[in-house]
């Protein structure tokens, strides 16, 4: 049981690390989306064609960066899902070990009482 608990604890720590990374990525993506929206608004509100093209190019570059971060987030999300699956399997295995131990203890207690 101790070995299983140690494995579960390691998975929990890795899951927390991945979750923190994901939260950071979500913040970065949100910040980029706000900036992209501002650039597009500015581009819509200018009459200067050169400035408009520059603002659109900046928005496009940031949009590309945002998409890369979204892919990174999806990768983390998939890793987190795998960890949850491994953790659930270990918890099930732990439950089986505890059940066997309890059944053996009960059986031995009944035998000792006879």
Buried (B, 14 or more C-beta within 10 A) or exposed (E): EEEBEEBBEBBEEBBEEBBEBBEEBEEBBEEBEEBBEEBBEBBEEBEEEEEBEBBBEBBEEBBEBBEEBBEBBEEBBEBBEEBEEBBEEBEEBBEEEEEEEEEEEEEEEEEEEE
